[in-house]
C-alpha cells in the first residue's frame, strides 16, 4: 500500500511537470493552473524545477515573469534562496533588455523578487538588492520607480547596513532636485519613499540629516509626512546631527529654526538638549544677514535657546559669552528686544552659577554707574529693576553682591522706590 501511494505521488508530480513545461513552451500560460500545480507540490519546497524553468536560456522576460507570479501567488515559505538566485539571474540578463515592454516585465519581476526577499528576510541578498536599486534607478527616464523602491525597502528589511552611505547619498541627491515634470517627479518620489523606508529600518544617525531635508524638501505632502514620521524613529538622541545642521553656514535661518524644533520630538537627555541650546545661541549671533525675516527667525532661535538653558542649565562656558551678547547688543540697540533682555537676565538667575551671578553683578555695577553720571531713563530704570530682582533670586553668598545692594539701598541718588528694590533683593539673599 505504501509503495502504491509513493508511486502515485511521483506519477502525479511527473505529469504536473510535463504539463507545466508544455504550457510555458507553447506560450499558452494559464496562471490558475500553474498556481494549482504549485500548490500540489508546495509541501516539498523543492524549487529546483522552477529554478531551471526560470533560468532557461531561451525564456523571455514575459515567461520568466509568469513563473514568478505563479510562485508569488502560491504563497510558498522558506524560499529566500530561490528569490536570491532568481534576482542574480535577472541582473545577469539585464543587458538583454531592448524594449520598453521588456523593461516593464523586468521591473515587475524585480518587484516580486525584492518583496519575496524582504518577506523571507534573506540577508545574503543585500548586494543584489542594491544592484537592483541601481539598475532601476529613477534617474533613468525609462524606469518606473516601483522596482527601485521595492529594492530599497527590501534592503531595510534584510539589514543591508553596509549600503547606508549609498542610500544616504542617493537621498541627498533627490533632496536637491527641482523637478517640474509631473511624471518624473512621481518616479523620483518613489525612489525617495524607498530610501526613507530603508533608512528608518536601519536606525542609524547618518540617516537623520538627509531625512530631515526630505521633510523640508520640494516633495509632495505625503512624502514629506513620511519623512517626518520616520525622523523620531532613527535614534533617540540625534543631537549630533541637529547641531551640525544648525551650525552649517549653508543652511538659512528657516532651516535652523525648523531643525531646532525637531528636538521636542526626540527622547534625548537634557545634557544633549543643553548642547543644542548652546550651539543655537552661538549661531544666533554669528550668522549675519540683512534679511528682516531671517533676523526675526534668528532672534526666535536665540530666545528659544536662552529659555531652554534657563530650564536645564549651562553645558559650556561659551554660553555665558553669548548670554552677555544678548544683554549688551539689545541694550545698546536702537530697537532693542526687551523680551530677549528679560529672558537673558531670568536665565542667568535661574542657573545660579558663580559665572551667572558675576555677570548679573557686572551689569548692575554698570547701571549703578549710569545712575550717577547718566544717562538714566525708562530703559535704565526698567533694567535696574530686572537686575536687582534677579540677583535676589540667585541665593548668592557673594560679599560683592550684598555690598553693592546695600550701597544702592542707602544711596540718595536713587529714588525711594529704587532703593526699596535693592533692599528687597538684599532681603531675598539673606532668607
C-alpha positions in Angstrom: 0.0 0.0 0.0 2.8 2.4 0.9 4.6 1.7 -2.4 1.5 2.3 -4.3 1.0 5.7 -2.7 4.6 6.7 -3.3 4.2 5.7 -6.9 1.0 7.7 -7.2 2.6 10.9 -5.8 5.7 10.5 -8.1 3.4 9.9 -11.1 1.3 13.0 -10.3 4.4 15.2 -10.0 5.9 14.0 -13.2 2.6 14.7 -15.0 2.4 18.1 -13.5 6.0 19.0 -14.5 5.5 17.8 -18.1 2.3 19.7 -18.4 3.8 22.9 -17.0 6.7 22.7 -19.4 4.3 22.3 -22.3 2.2 25.3 -21.5 5.2 27.6 -20.9 6.9 26.4 -24.0 3.8 27.0 -26.1 3.3 30.4 -24.5 -0.2 29.4 -23.6 0.2 30.1 -19.9 -2.8 29.6 -17.7 -1.9 31.2 -14.4 -4.6 29.5 -12.3 -3.4 26.1 -13.4 0.2 27.0 -12.6 -0.8 28.0 -9.1 -2.8 24.8 -8.6 0.2 22.7 -9.7 2.5 24.6 -7.4 0.1 24.1 -4.5 0.1 20.3 -5.1 3.9 20.3 -4.7 4.3 23.0 -2.1 4.9 20.6 0.7 8.3 19.7 -0.6 9.7 23.3 -1.1 11.9 21.8 -3.8 12.4 24.7 -6.1 14.9 23.0 -8.4 12.5 22.5 -11.2 11.2 26.1 -11.1 14.7 27.4 -10.9 15.6 25.5 -14.0 12.4 26.7 -15.7 13.1 30.4 -14.7 16.7 30.3 -15.9 16.1 28.7 -19.2 18.4 30.3 -21.8 15.6 30.6 -24.3 12.9 32.0 -22.0 11.7 35.6 -22.4 11.2 38.2 -19.8 7.4 37.6 -20.1 7.8 33.9 -19.5 10.0 34.4 -16.5 7.6 36.9 -15.1 4.8 34.3 -15.3 6.8 31.8 -13.3 7.5 34.4 -10.6 3.9 35.5 -10.5 2.8 31.9 -10.0 5.3 31.3 -7.2 4.3 34.5 -5.5 0.6 33.7 -5.6 1.2 30.2 -4.3 2.5 31.9 -1.1 5.4 29.5 -0.6 7.5 29.9 2.5 11.2 29.3 3.1 12.3 30.0 -0.4 14.6 33.0 0.2 17.5 31.3 -1.6 15.3 30.8 -4.7 14.4 34.5 -4.8 18.1 35.5 -4.3 19.3 33.2 -7.1 16.4 34.4 -9.4 17.4 38.0 -8.7 21.0 37.3 -9.6 19.8 35.8 -12.9 17.7 38.9 -13.6 20.6 41.2 -13.0 22.8 39.0 -15.3 20.2 39.2 -18.1 19.6 42.9 -17.7 21.8 43.7 -20.8 19.2 41.7 -22.8 16.5 44.4 -22.2 15.9 46.0 -25.5 12.3 47.3 -25.5 10.1 49.2 -23.1 7.9 46.1 -22.8 10.9 44.0 -21.7 11.9 46.7 -19.2 8.4 46.7 -17.8 8.4 42.9 -17.4 11.9 43.0 -15.9 10.7 45.7 -13.4 7.7 43.6 -12.4 9.9 40.6 -11.9 12.3 42.6 -9.8 9.5 43.8 -7.6 8.3 40.2 -6.9 11.8 39.1 -6.1 12.6 42.0 -3.8 9.3 41.6 -2.0 10.0 37.9 -1.6 13.4 38.5 -0.3 12.1 41.1 2.2 9.3 38.8 3.4 11.9 36.0 3.9 14.4 38.5 5.5 17.1 36.8 3.4 20.1 38.8 4.5 22.5 37.3 1.9 20.9 39.2 -0.9 21.9 42.7 0.2 24.4 43.3 -2.6 22.0 42.2 -5.3 19.2 44.3 -3.8 21.4 47.4 -4.1 22.4 46.5 -7.6 18.7 46.2 -8.4 18.1 49.7 -7.0 20.9 51.0 -9.2 19.6 49.1 -12.3 16.1 50.6 -11.9 17.2 54.0 -10.5 14.5 56.5 -11.2 17.0 58.9 -12.7 16.8 56.7 -15.8 13.9 58.0 -17.7 12.6 54.6 -18.7 12.3 53.3 -15.1 9.0 53.5 -13.3 10.3 53.8 -9.8 8.5 50.9 -8.2 11.3 48.4 -8.6 13.8 50.8 -7.1 11.5 51.4 -4.1 11.0 47.7 -3.6 14.7 47.0 -3.7 15.4 49.8 -1.1 12.6 48.6 1.1 14.0 45.1 1.0 17.4 46.3 1.9 16.0 47.8 5.0 14.2 44.5 5.9 17.3 42.4 5.3 19.7 44.5 7.4 21.7 45.8 4.4 23.5 48.3 6.7 26.7 48.2 4.5 24.8 50.3 2.0 23.7 53.1 4.3 26.2 55.5 2.8 25.0 54.7 -0.7 21.3 55.2 0.2 22.1 58.4 2.1 24.0 59.8 -1.0 21.0 58.9 -3.2 18.5 60.6 -0.9 20.7 63.7 -0.7 20.7 63.8 -4.5 17.0 63.6 -4.6 16.6 66.3 -2.0 18.2 68.9 -4.2 16.3 68.1 -7.4 13.9 70.8 -8.7 11.6 68.8 -10.9 8.6 70.3 -12.7 7.6 67.4 -14.9 4.8 65.6 -13.1 5.8 62.1 -14.3 9.5 62.5 -13.5 8.5 63.9 -10.1 6.4 60.9 -9.4 9.2 58.5 -10.2 11.7 60.4 -8.1 9.3 60.4 -5.2 9.0 56.6 -5.5 12.8 56.4 -5.0 12.6 58.8 -2.1 10.0 56.7 -0.3 12.2 53.6 -0.8 15.2 55.5 0.8 13.0 56.6 3.7 11.8 53.1 4.4 15.3 51.6 4.3 16.9 54.3 6.4 14.2 54.2 9.0 14.7 50.4 9.4 18.5 50.8 10.0 18.1 53.3 12.9 21.4 54.9 12.2 22.4 58.6 13.0 23.7 59.0 9.4 20.2 58.9 8.2 18.9 61.9 10.3 20.3 64.7 8.2 19.0 63.5 4.7 15.6 62.6 6.2 15.3 66.0 7.8 16.0 67.7 4.4 13.4 65.4 2.8 10.9 66.6 5.3 11.6 70.2 4.4 12.3 69.5 0.7 10.5 70.0 -2.6 8.2 67.0 -2.4 4.5 66.2 -2.2 2.9 66.4 1.3 2.7 62.6 1.6 6.4 62.2 1.0 7.3 65.0 3.5 5.0 63.5 6.1 6.5 60.0 5.7 10.0 61.5 6.3 8.7 63.5 9.3 7.2 60.4 10.8 10.4 58.5 10.3 12.7 61.1 11.9 11.9 60.3 15.6 12.5 56.6 14.9 16.1 57.0 13.7 17.8 57.4 17.0 16.7 58.5 20.5 19.4 61.2 20.6 20.1 62.9 17.3 21.7 65.9 18.9 24.9 65.5 16.9 23.0 65.7 13.6 20.8 68.6 14.8 23.9 70.6 15.9 25.6 70.0 12.6 22.6 71.3 10.7 22.3 74.4 12.9 26.0 75.2 12.6 26.2 74.6 8.8 26.5 78.2 7.3 24.9 77.0 4.1 21.6 76.4 6.0 19.5 79.6 6.3 17.6 80.6 9.5 14.3 79.0 8.4 16.1 75.6 8.3 18.0 76.2 11.5 14.7 77.0 13.3 12.9 74.0 11.9 15.6 71.5 13.0 15.7 73.2 16.4 12.0 72.3 16.8 12.7 68.7 16.0 14.4 68.4 19.4 10.9 68.3 21.0 10.1 65.1 19.1 13.1 63.2 20.4 13.9 61.2 23.5 17.3 62.9 24.1 18.5 63.6 27.6 18.8 67.2 28.9 22.6 67.2 28.6 22.1 66.8 24.8 19.4 69.5 24.7 21.7 71.8 26.6 24.4 71.3 23.9 21.9 72.1 21.1 20.8 75.2 23.0 24.5 76.4 23.4 25.1 75.9 19.7 21.9 77.6 18.7 22.5 80.6 20.9 26.0 80.9 19.4 24.8 80.6 15.8 22.0 83.1 16.6 24.7 85.8 17.0 27.3 84.5 14.5 25.0 84.3 11.4 24.9 87.6 9.6 22.0 88.6 7.3 20.2 91.7 6.1 17.0 89.8 5.5 14.5 91.1 8.1 12.5 87.8 8.2 15.7 85.9 8.8 16.8 88.3 11.5 13.4 87.6 13.2 14.0 83.9 13.0 17.5 84.2 14.4 16.1 86.2 17.3 13.5 83.5 17.9 16.2 80.8 17.8 18.3 82.7 20.4 15.3 83.3 22.7 14.2 79.7 22.5 17.8 78.6 23.3 18.0 81.1 26.2 14.7 79.9 27.7 15.8 76.2 27.5 19.2 77.0 29.1 17.3 78.6 32.0 15.3 75.3 32.4 18.1 72.7 32.1 21.3 74.5 32.7 24.6 75.6 31.0 26.5 73.0 29.0 29.7 75.0 28.3 31.3 78.3 29.2 30.6 79.8 25.7 27.0 80.1 26.8 27.9 83.0 29.2 29.7 84.9 26.4 26.6 84.7 24.2 24.2 85.5 27.0 26.2 88.6 27.6 25.8 89.4 23.9 22.0 89.0 24.2 22.0 91.5 27.0 24.5 94.1 25.7 23.6 94.0 22.0 19.9 94.7 22.8 20.8 97.3 25.5 22.6 99.4 23.0 20.3 98.8 20.1 18.1 101.5 18.7 15.3 98.9 18.6 16.1 96.6 21.5 14.2 93.4 22.1 13.3 93.7 25.8 11.9 90.2 25.7 15.4 88.9 25.0 16.9 91.0 27.7 14.3 89.8 30.2 14.9 86.1 29.2 18.6 86.5 29.5 18.5 88.0 33.0 16.0 85.5 34.1 18.2 82.6 32.8 21.3 84.0 34.5 19.3 84.0 37.7 17.9 80.5 37.1 21.1 78.7 36.5 22.6 80.0 39.8 26.3 79.5 38.9 29.1 81.7 40.1 29.6 82.8 36.5 26.0 83.8 36.0 25.9 85.7 39.3 29.1 87.6 38.4 27.5 88.7 35.1 24.4 90.0 36.9 26.7 91.8 39.3 28.7 93.3 36.5 25.5 94.5 34.7 24.3 96.1 37.9 27.6 97.8 38.5 27.4 99.4 35.1 23.8 100.5 35.7 24.9 101.9 39.0 27.5 104.0 37.2 24.8 105.3 34.8 22.7 106.3 37.8 25.5 108.6 39.0 26.6 110.1 35.7 23.8 109.3 33.3 22.1 108.8 31.1 19.2 107.5 33.2 15.8 107.0 31.6 13.0 104.5 31.5 15.2 101.8 29.8 17.8 102.0 32.6 15.2 102.1 35.3 13.5 99.0 33.8 16.7 97.1 33.6 17.7 98.2 37.1 14.6 96.6 38.4 15.2 93.3 36.4 18.8 93.1 37.7 18.0 93.7 41.4 15.1 91.2 41.3 17.1 88.5 39.6 20.1 88.9 41.8 17.8 88.4 44.8 16.6 85.1 43.2 20.2 83.7 42.9 20.6 83.0 46.6 24.2 84.1 46.2 26.5 84.4 49.2 28.8 86.8 47.3 30.1 89.6 49.5 30.3 91.9 46.5 26.7 91.4 45.6 25.5 92.2 49.1 27.7 95.2 49.4 26.5 96.7 46.1 22.8 96.2 47.0 23.4 97.7 50.5 25.1 100.7 48.9 22.3 101.3 46.4 19.6 100.9 49.1 21.2 103.8 51.0 22.2 105.9 48.1 20.3 109.2 47.8 20.9 109.3 44.1 18.2 106.7 43.7 14.5 107.2 44.3 12.9 105.7 47.3 11.3 103.1 45.0 14.6 102.1 43.5 16.2 101.9 47.0 13.4 99.6 48.0 14.1 97.3 45.0 17.7 96.9 46.1 16.7 96.4 49.8 14.2 93.7 48.7 16.8 91.9 46.7 19.2 92.0 49.7 16.5 90.7 51.9 15.8 87.8 49.5 19.5 86.8 49.6 19.5 86.6 53.4 16.4 84.4 53.7 
